[in-house]
Amino acid sequence: MGLIITCIVGGLIGALAGMITGKDFPLGIVGNVIAGLIGSWVGSALFGHWGPEWGGIFILPALLGAIVFILIVTFFSRMLRKA
């Protein structure tokens, strides 16, 4: 059950980060889950563990990490398309 909740929280964080940045992450819902989970990992590493927690994920660092991750992925995907 914990894995399901973690994926749901990751998807919500990824979708919210996509809305904030105005960027669409590839693969739809699966991409949002991936962005949210990687963002929570990056956010925890960069910003620590603070703020509200839900499903084992600290929401604010995860959201910041997902925003950073989405911006980096879209930057590199644009560079690859131009090359």
Phi, psi and omega in degrees: 000326181296324179294322179295315180296319178298318179294321178295314179296318177299319178295319178294319179294317179297318179294318179295319178296322177296321178292320181294317182279340183075017181250140174268125178274138182299159175078011174062233184297319179298319177297322177295318178297315179298314180298319179293318181289315177294321177298323178292324177293312179296315181298320178294322180291319183277318190249354179085190182250104180206167179083185182293148180240140177213125179065030180080006181243128174281118194296309186293312176297325179294319179295315178297318178295321178294322177297314178299315181298315180296318179296320179294315181296317180292326177298311181290327178292325175293319179296320180291325178291326180284334183282000000 
